[in-house]
Amino acid sequence: LSANGIRHKLPCSFYYNYTTEGGKSWEIGSAKFDDRLFLVKVSRSQTGKWFFYTQMIGRLEEASCYTAVLTVYNLEFGLDGKYSQRYIGDVCPIEVETVNDAKKGG
């Protein structure tokens, strides 16, 4: 997570076990950083498409000061091993309520 250009590594990780069964959602993970509450949501559709959401309790102006870095990997192979993916992007403010609204915002 970065705030105003300064990169910070949160002292937490969220672990989700994957199974090959149909669509699934996992419990929302949360972390407090810089006196802000951040939420991480992971879900998988029945067609196999994955969705990762990072939201902050706050308005767009506040959320735009932060960047999320999400790394998805197989515990057997580690962070930099095969089957790992990394996403770097914006933190969505809590006022954005739908996936379509998030897409419109980039």
C-alpha positions in Angstrom: 0.0 0.0 0.0 1.4 3.4 -0.8 0.3 6.7 0.6 1.3 10.0 -1.1 4.1 8.3 -3.0 5.6 6.5 0.1 5.4 2.8 -0.1 4.3 0.9 3.1 4.0 -2.9 3.5 1.1 -3.7 5.7 1.9 -6.1 8.5 -0.8 -8.6 7.4 -1.7 -11.1 4.8 -4.9 -12.7 3.9 -4.9 -16.4 3.0 -7.8 -18.0 1.1 -8.0 -21.7 0.2 -9.0 -22.3 -3.4 -11.2 -25.3 -4.4 -12.4 -26.2 -7.9 -16.0 -26.2 -6.9 -18.4 -23.6 -8.4 -18.6 -19.8 -7.7 -17.4 -18.9 -4.3 -16.9 -15.8 -2.1 -14.6 -15.6 0.9 -15.0 -13.5 4.0 -13.9 -9.9 3.7 -10.4 -9.2 5.1 -9.6 -5.8 6.8 -6.6 -3.9 7.8 -6.1 -0.5 9.5 -3.3 1.7 8.0 -2.7 5.4 8.4 -5.8 5.6 10.6 -7.9 4.3 7.7 -9.8 1.0 7.3 -9.1 -1.0 4.1 -11.2 -4.0 3.0 -10.1 -6.8 0.7 -12.8 -9.0 -1.0 -12.1 -12.0 -3.1 -14.7 -14.0 -5.2 -14.7 -16.4 -8.0 -17.6 -16.8 -10.5 -19.0 -20.1 -11.6 -17.3 -19.5 -15.0 -13.9 -19.4 -13.2 -13.3 -15.6 -13.4 -11.6 -14.2 -10.3 -12.5 -10.8 -8.7 -10.3 -8.9 -6.3 -11.6 -5.7 -4.6 -9.7 -3.3 -2.4 -11.8 -0.6 -0.8 -11.2 2.1 1.8 -13.7 3.5 4.2 -13.7 7.0 2.8 -14.4 9.2 -0.1 -12.9 9.3 -3.6 -10.6 12.2 -2.7 -9.2 10.2 0.3 -8.9 6.9 -1.5 -7.0 8.5 -4.4 -4.0 9.0 -2.1 -3.4 5.3 -1.9 -2.4 2.5 -4.2 -3.1 -1.2 -3.6 -0.6 -4.1 -4.5 -2.3 -7.5 -4.4 -0.2 -10.6 -4.9 -1.9 -13.9 -5.5 0.2 -17.0 -5.3 0.4 -20.7 -4.5 1.8 -21.2 -1.0 3.7 -24.3 -2.2 5.7 -22.2 -4.6 6.0 -18.9 -2.8 5.5 -15.2 -3.7 7.9 -15.2 -6.6 7.3 -18.8 -7.7 5.3 -20.1 -10.6 1.5 -19.5 -10.6 1.9 -16.1 -8.9 0.2 -12.9 -10.2 0.5 -9.3 -9.0 -2.0 -6.4 -9.4 -1.1 -2.8 -8.8 -4.0 -0.4 -8.9 -6.3 2.2 -7.3 -8.0 1.7 -4.0 -11.8 2.1 -4.5 -13.7 4.3 -2.1 -16.5 2.7 -0.1 -19.0 5.0 -1.9 -18.5 2.9 -5.1 -21.1 0.2 -4.7 -21.1 -1.8 -7.9 -18.5 -3.5 -10.2 -19.8 -1.4 -13.1 -19.2 1.8 -11.1 -15.7 0.6 -10.3 -15.0 -0.1 -14.0 -16.2 3.4 -15.0 -13.6 4.8 -12.5 -10.8 2.8 -14.0 
